[in-house]
Amino acid sequence: MLLARSPEERLTMGCSMSATARALVRASVLAQDPHASSAALRRALFLRFYGHEFEAAGRARILASL
């Protein structure tokens, strides 16, 4: 089914799925803390999507810059 689609359609689907995942995580963070700042949202999104891919020092450095 997916391979029958054109490359453009597959890219569009992938982008849509990524946006949906981001919206779901954002909603989850805001459900836990309705008053979260935009910086807190950025940090939470980073941790959910990419936090497991970095060692503690790297995570801390990235979080400090967000």
C-alpha positions in Angstrom: 0.0 0.0 0.0 2.7 2.5 1.0 5.1 1.6 -1.8 2.3 2.0 -4.4 2.3 5.7 -3.5 4.5 8.3 -5.3 7.6 9.6 -3.5 5.8 12.9 -3.0 2.8 11.2 -1.4 5.1 9.2 0.9 7.0 12.4 2.0 3.7 14.2 2.6 2.4 11.2 4.7 5.7 11.1 6.7 5.5 14.9 7.4 1.9 14.6 8.5 2.7 11.7 10.8 5.6 13.7 12.3 3.4 16.7 12.9 0.8 14.6 14.5 3.3 13.0 16.8 4.6 16.4 17.8 1.1 17.7 18.5 0.3 14.6 20.6 3.4 15.0 22.7 2.8 18.8 23.1 -0.8 18.0 24.2 0.6 15.5 26.7 3.1 17.9 28.1 0.4 20.6 28.4 -2.0 18.2 30.1 0.6 17.6 32.8 1.5 21.3 33.1 -1.1 23.6 31.5 1.1 26.6 32.2 4.3 25.3 30.7 6.4 28.0 29.1 7.5 27.7 25.5 11.0 26.9 26.7 9.6 24.1 28.9 7.7 22.8 25.9 10.9 22.8 23.7 12.8 20.9 26.4 10.0 18.4 26.9 9.7 17.8 23.2 13.5 17.3 22.9 13.5 14.8 25.8 10.6 12.8 24.4 11.9 12.6 20.9 15.7 12.6 21.2 16.7 12.5 24.9 17.4 8.7 24.8 19.9 9.2 22.0 22.3 11.4 24.1 24.4 10.7 27.1 23.6 12.8 30.2 26.3 15.5 29.6 25.2 16.0 26.0 21.5 16.1 27.0 22.3 18.7 29.7 24.2 20.8 27.2 21.4 20.7 24.7 18.7 21.4 27.3 20.7 24.4 28.5 20.7 25.9 25.0 16.9 25.4 24.6 
